[in-house]
Amino acid sequence: MSKYEHISNEMRRRIVEGVYPVDQPIPDELSLTKEFTCSRMTVKRALDILVMEGLLYRKRGHGTFIIKSAIQDNKVNATDRENLGLTGLLKNKKIETKLIKFDVLFPPPQVAAHLSVDDDTPVYHVIRLRNVEGEPFVIEETYMPTNLIVGIDKSVLHSSIYSHITDKLGLKIGGAHRKVRADKSTDLDQEYLGCKSDDPVLEVEQVAYLNTGVPFEYSFSRHRYDKFVFTSVNIRK
């Protein structure tokens, strides 16, 4: 992990956990430069990430402030610029995983196309329920090539797949293409998410890439409408 990513993660934790008062600016770049023993450019790059995520905003001549709505909302807040996985998004929350399905199969044509693999390349097929602080939040259905993302087992599936990819396999996640859509709840949503038959769900279809440009994940995440919000951040330069 680079220095600016470490600083960004630490500042994100402090913001979410209420270390800094929301009615005052956070420490200035010079103070953070001294604290983290780095250049001012590194601090600026770290804070730029949090600005793009919608956690901070800069007010010229006054400093950098926390956006109150971003930390006071009880929903999972994902932006169009991050690819952290649920564990990365909610580092300060207790996340529990219920494994609904786990098998290895030859991919259907649509899956093979999105993962850029042949139809005779085995892929993991995983369906998981993710509970946050004891409440059901999201059902994740995921496909990953077994020859690229090795070592997936039940212990990994009950924790963080993305941590396994970055920490254990030493791979770097580059980004993702996402489609976000509203859908009607299915039998699976009603059984595991506690949705009513007329409740909407928010589905995120995603193809995630390593920094080499190779796709490693094709997934569908189905979120309870009252537990998730997707934020698009537009920065005018």
Sequence and secondary structure as in RCSB ss.txt:
>XXXX:A:sequence
MSKYEHISNEMRRRIVEGVYPVDQPIPDELSLTKEFTCSRMTVKRALDILVMEGLLYRKRGHGTFIIKSAIQDNK
VNATDRENLGLTGLLKNKKIETKLIKFDVLFPPPQVAAHLSVDDDTPVYHVIRLRNVEGEPFVIEETYMPTNLIV
GIDKSVLHSSIYSHITDKLGLKIGGAHRKVRADKSTDLDQEYLGCKSDDPVLEVEQVAYLNTGVPFEYSFSRHRY
DKFVFTSVNIRK
>XXXX:A:secstr
  HHHHHHHHHHHHHHTT S TTS    HHHHHHHHTS HHHHHHHHHHHHHTTSEEEETTTEEEE HHHHH  S
EEEETT   HHHHHTTTS EEEEEEEEEEE   HHHHHHHT  TTS EEEEEEEEEETTEEEEEEEEEEETTTS 
   HHHHTS HHHIIIIIS   EEEEEEEEEEEE  HHHHHHT   TT EEEEEEEEEEETTS EEEEEEEEEET
TSEEEE      
